[in-house]
């Protein structure tokens, strides 16, 4: 993978040399480079989301003993592309009584916040946009913007169902962010770093994966991350039996699609963070040089995405009081216990 990284650097040096030769200042060349990276990352995320939507349809169909999409392409592989084209052509219906600026920007903020997380995630050896020294802190900070987007959607729609869905979502995400963040402290205490690249580098083989030293921390993180993604059994903000469609009730066309895309992007993000922090990231279980690093990253991530899909089509939805009580009465005390045990373990064994 270092050869691939070197090839990418050589191509960029060639392009940067041409731009500099045309008289562009250095800041403009760097801005162009970041714009290219953003386009490439958006293309990657868009392809992944299209695949995940098709995959979830097939997984749910398999679990319910049916076929799922079969008509458009082999086993319906082009069905999601057809749906995306349909959403692009659908009329953008906006009710008269909405607060237009808030209603308009809500899906944009939600999707952009979900997309910006990928700046610090290492997709392979050297395949990271920016290995920030405070990478975990950046991810925790940027994902909180999702709450703002969902609240804006609920408030700006001027619809009671949407408002209740927005409030539910804000309460749920904020509640589960607390144990999720505390669960990450165990990994930070062991790694002595907030850099995702450094954390992956310290898990160089199967026996050094942090999940063996942080099993409770991983369990707390995974349950909280499932709730953060609004996935069953924690999908209360969009409980159709109570709230029609929750905060997306008054959205149509591409605005609706942006919320839908953000959900699948967050699924991939949660899975990528799980394997990065607890399962060696892009490292092979057999050592750093066993196969392409990006292959191991995608393989592990897709396994955990499948687990999220498995949850959705297996477990029933919780009640709201059960949802909130589980975060504050179960996960939070366990998260503090995990920090205490981690500190004791480091003091005794390290």
N, C-alpha and C positions, 0 to 999 in steps of 0.2 A: 504494500500500500504506500510505502514511502516513495516508490517509483512513480505511482499515480500522482501523489502530491507534488513530486518534483516536476512531472509533466505539466500539471496545472500551473505551477509557478512559472515554468518556462513560457507557457502560452501567454500568461498574464504579463510577464516581462516584455514579451514581443509586442503585445497590444499597447502596453504603457509607453514603450519606446516610440511607437508610431504616433500616439496622441501627443507625447511631449515634442516630437519633431514637428507637429503641426502648430506648435506654439501655445498649447493649452497649459495653464498654470498647474502646479502640482495638486492643489486642492480640487481642481476640476477633474483631474485624472483619477484621484482617489474617490471622488463622488461618483464618477462613472463606474468604477470598479464595484462600489457598494450597490449601485443600481443593478448591475449585471448579476451580482450575488443574490439580490432580492428576487429578481426575475427567475433565476435558476431554482431557488428555494421554493418559490411559489409554484413553479411548474412541478417540482417533485411532490410537494404537499397535495396539489390538485390531483395528480395521478394516484397517489396513495389513498386519498379520500374516495375517489371513484372506485378503486379496487375494494376498499373496506365496505362501501355501501353494497356492492354486489356480493361480497363475501358474507356479510351479515344476512342478506336475503337467503343465500344458499344454506348457511348454518342453521338459521331458524327453520327453514323448510325441512332440512334433514332431521332436526329434533322433533318436528311435528308430522313426520312421515308424509311429506309432500315434495314436489319437485322444485318449487321456486321458479324464478325466471328461466325460460327455456327458448323463447321464440327469436329474440333479437341477438344474433350471433350464437356461437357454440356455447350451449348451456347458459344462454342469456348474458354473455360477457359484455355485450355492447348495450345492454338494457340501461345501465346507469348513464352512459353517454347520451342515449336517446332522451332520458329523463332530464338531463342537464340542458339539452337543447330545447326541450319543452318549457322548462322554467325560464330560460332566456327570452322566450317568445310570449310568455304569459303577461297579461296586463297587470301593471302595478296599481292595485286598488288601494286608495288612501281615504278613509272616512273623513267627513268634513270636520268632526269635532275633535280631531287629534291635535296634539301639540306638535306641529310639523317638524321643527328642528330636532327635538328630542326623539321623535318617532323615526326620523330619517337616519340619524347618526347612531342609534342604538346597535343595529346589526353590524355597522362598520367597526365600531369600537370593539364589539364582542369578537369579531373575526380577526381583526388586527392584533388584539391582545393574545389570542390563541396562536397566531402565526409568529409573533416576535419571540416566542420562547425558543425557537429553533436556532437563534443566534449562538447559543452557548452549548447546544447538545452535540457531543462528539459522535459522528456517524461512522467513524472508522479511524484508523491510525492516521493522524494529521488532517482528517476530514472534519474540520470544525471552523465555523465562520470566525469566532472570536473566543478564545479560551480565557474568559474573564477570571480574575483572581477571586471575584465574589460571585461566581456563576450561580450557586444555589440561591444566594440572596436576591440576585437579579430575577430568577425564575419566580420566586415567591412574590416578589414585588409586582412583576408584570402580569401575573395571572389574576391579581386582585382587580384589574381593570375589567375582567369579565363580569364581576358583580355589578359594576357601574353600568355596563351595557344592558344587562338583564333588568336592572331597576329602571333604567331609562325606557326600555321597551314596555314594561308594565305601566309606568306612569304616563308616558307619552301617548299610549293607545287610547286613553280615556275610556277604558273598558274594565268593569269590575273583575271579570275573570282574569284578564291580563294583569291587573294590579295585584290580585291575590297571588298569581303565579310569580310575579316579580318579587313580592315580599317573601314568599316561600323560598325562592331561589337565593335571595340575599341572606336570609337567616340560615339556610342550609350550608351554603358555601362558606360563610364566615365561621359558622360553628365547626365545620370539619377542617377548616384551614388550621385551627389551633392544634389539634392532635397531630395533623399531618406535619406541620412545621416542627413540633416537638419530636416526632419520630425521626426526622432528619438530623436532629442534634446528635443522636447516637453515632451516626456515620461520620458527622463532622468531628466529634470528639476523638474517634479512632483515627481518622485520616489526617486530622490537624490541618485541614484545608477546606476552602469553599469552592475550589476549582474542580469542575467535573473532569477535566483531563487528568488532573493529579489523582483524583479518586479512582478513576479507571486504571491508571498506571499501577496503582498499589494492589490491584486485584489481578495479578499476572497469570494465575492459574486457578483451577477449580477449587483448591483447598484454601485459597486466599480470598474467595468471594465473601463479602461482608454479610451475606445472609446467614452464614454459619455463626457469626458473632452477634448478629442483630436479628434473630428470628422474630422476636416480639416487635421490634421496630418495623420490620418489613410487613408483618401482619397489620399493624396499625396504619402504616402508610398505604397499603393496598386497599383496605376498607375505606379509608378517608378519601383516597384518590377516586375510587368508584363513586362515592357520593359527590365529589367535586365535578365529575363528568355528568352528573344528573342521570346516571344509569340505574336500571333496576337492580336491587330493590329500593333504590334511593331516588327514583324519578318523580318525586312529588310535585316539582314546579310545573310539570306537564301532565298531571294526572287527568287523563281525558274523561274519566267517569265523574270528576268533580269540577274541573276547570276548563272543559272543552279542549283547548290546546295550550292553556297557560299564557305565558307572556308573548307567544307568537300568534295569538288568536286573530289579531288585526293585520297580519302581514301576509303578503302574497308575492309570487314571482321570485325574483332574485333576492329580495330582502329576506323572505322566508328561507331561501336556500342558504344564505350566509349564516343564519343561526344553525341550520342543519349541518353545514360544513364545519362550523366551529365545534359542534359536538363530536364529530368524528376526528377532527384534528386533536381535540383534547384527549380522546381515547388513545391515539397514537402517542401523544406527549406523555400521558401517565405511564404507559407501558415502556416507553423509551427511558423515562426517569427511573422506573423500577429496575430495569436491567442495568442501567448506568450506575446506580447507587448500591445495588445489592447483588447483582449477578455478573459482574465483570465487564459490563458494557460491551465494547466491540472485541474484547479478548476472547480467544478460544478457550474452552475448558482444558485443552491439552497443551496450552502454551501460546505465546504471542505470535508465533510464525506458522501456525497450523491453519492454512486457508485464508482467503481474503477477509480482512477485518469487517468490511461493510456487510459481507454475507452473514457473519455471526451476529452483527448488530440487528439486521433486519429479521433474521430468523428468530432470535430471542424476543424481539419486540412483537412480532406477529403472533408468537405463542401467547403472550400476555393479552394482546388484543382479542385473541380467540377466547381466553378465559373471561374477559369482560362480556363478550357475546354469549358465552355459556351461562354466565350469571343472569343475563337479561331474560333468557328463554327457559330458565329453570325456577327462579325464586319469585314469590309473590311480592307485591308492593307493600311496604310498611305503612303504618299510619303516621301522621305528622308528629304526634306526641312520642311515638316509639322512635322516630327518626331523630328528633332533637335530644331525647333522653339518652339514646345510645351514644351520641357524641360527647355529651357533658358528664354522664354518669358512668360510662364504661371506658370509652377510648381515652378520654383525658386523664383519668387516674392511671390507666395502664401506660400512657406515654410518660408520665412523671416517674412511674416505677421503672420503666426502661432506662431513663436517664440516670436514675440512681444506681441501677445494676451495672450500667455501662461504666459509670465513674468508679465503682468499687472494683470492677474487673480490670480496668486500666491501672488502678492503684496497686492491685495485687500482682498482676501478671506482666505489666509492661515496665 
